Amino acid sequence: MILKRLFAYITVLFLATACFKYDKPKKPKNLIPKEKMVHIIMDVRLLSSANGTNKTILDNNNLQAEIYVYNKYGIDSLQFALSNDYYAYYIDDYKAIYDKVKDSFEVLKTKYADLALKEEAEKKYRDSIRGIIKKDSTQILKLKEHLNILVKKDSLSPLIKKDSLRLITLKDSLNILIKKDSLTRFKLKSKSDVLLITPVSDTDFQ
């Protein structure tokens, strides 16, 4: 009786071991590194969730999120699937990858919220500059007209000299404001990243 039970136990153990060996995936020759997997997963998620103008851009260029990301990282769907299956078997590795994805998205969310506030402040500043430019431009036009009238009427030269100096001062101020406006516009336009997303989690892979 004891021998039968022992035999049954060994049989179950053997089958379990056999199943374990069968289910365990082989390490792919072109296994995607964990850090690169994080980049890929983040990019796919971001592009897949695109809406509004971003989705229109993707549709107009006939771009599918996954295919675009595969081409970007020089991989194919099979390589990604095999790498994903391999990491999924090792729970700790798989969890580490997705924890870093999650952490990175949280930090990026805060980062871009702060960036949006900064851009809004810069936009208000630029609008105020434009308002002053418009006001000063109007003053310059009026002053020019006034000078022309004085010259035509052959008015006293001290008045012409005074208004001429005022005109020069206004023009200098206007040029300074225009330069400030150009710099602000350049800052707003030049805020773009080379990579779609860079993981920013403090978690490092071993």
Secondary structure in CASP SS format (residue, H / E / C, confidence):
PFRMAT SS
TARGET T0000
AUTHOR 0000-0000-0000
METHOD secondary structure of the structure
MODEL  1
M C 1.00
I H 1.00
L H 1.00
K H 1.00
R H 1.00
L H 1.00
F H 1.00
A H 1.00
Y H 1.00
I H 1.00
T H 1.00
V H 1.00
L H 1.00
F H 1.00
L H 1.00
A H 1.00
T H 1.00
A H 1.00
C H 1.00
F H 1.00
K H 1.00
Y H 1.00
D H 1.00
K C 1.00
P C 1.00
K C 1.00
K C 1.00
P C 1.00
K C 1.00
N C 1.00
L C 1.00
I C 1.00
P C 1.00
K H 1.00
E H 1.00
K H 1.00
M H 1.00
V H 1.00
H H 1.00
I H 1.00
I H 1.00
M H 1.00
D H 1.00
V H 1.00
R H 1.00
L H 1.00
L H 1.00
S H 1.00
S C 1.00
A C 1.00
N C 1.00
G C 1.00
T H 1.00
N H 1.00
K H 1.00
T H 1.00
I H 1.00
L H 1.00
D H 1.00
N H 1.00
N C 1.00
N C 1.00
L C 1.00
Q C 1.00
A H 1.00
E H 1.00
I H 1.00
Y H 1.00
V H 1.00
Y H 1.00
N H 1.00
K H 1.00
Y H 1.00
G C 1.00
I C 1.00
D C 1.00
S H 1.00
L H 1.00
Q H 1.00
F H 1.00
A H 1.00
L H 1.00
S H 1.00
N H 1.00
D H 1.00
Y H 1.00
Y H 1.00
A H 1.00
Y H 1.00
Y C 1.00
I H 1.00
D H 1.00
D H 1.00
Y H 1.00
K H 1.00
A H 1.00
I H 1.00
Y H 1.00
D H 1.00
K H 1.00
V H 1.00
K H 1.00
D H 1.00
S H 1.00
F H 1.00
E H 1.00
V H 1.00
L H 1.00
K H 1.00
T H 1.00
K H 1.00
Y H 1.00
A H 1.00
D H 1.00
L H 1.00
A H 1.00
L H 1.00
K H 1.00
E H 1.00
E H 1.00
A H 1.00
E H 1.00
K H 1.00
K H 1.00
Y H 1.00
R H 1.00
D H 1.00
S H 1.00
I H 1.00
R H 1.00
G H 1.00
I H 1.00
I H 1.00
K H 1.00
K H 1.00
D H 1.00
S H 1.00
T H 1.00
Q H 1.00
I H 1.00
L H 1.00
K H 1.00
L H 1.00
K H 1.00
E H 1.00
H H 1.00
L H 1.00
N H 1.00
I H 1.00
L H 1.00
V H 1.00
K H 1.00
K C 1.00
D C 1.00
S C 1.00
L C 1.00
S H 1.00
P H 1.00
L H 1.00
I H 1.00
K H 1.00
K H 1.00
D H 1.00
S H 1.00
L H 1.00
R H 1.00
L H 1.00
I H 1.00
T H 1.00
L H 1.00
K H 1.00
D H 1.00
S H 1.00
L H 1.00
N H 1.00
I H 1.00
L H 1.00
I H 1.00
K H 1.00
K H 1.00
D H 1.00
S H 1.00
L H 1.00
T H 1.00
R H 1.00
F H 1.00
K H 1.00
L H 1.00
K H 1.00
S C 1.00
K C 1.00
S C 1.00
D C 1.00
V C 1.00
L C 1.00
L C 1.00
I C 1.00
T C 1.00
P C 1.00
V C 1.00
S C 1.00
D C 1.00
T C 1.00
D C 1.00
F C 1.00
Q C 1.00
END
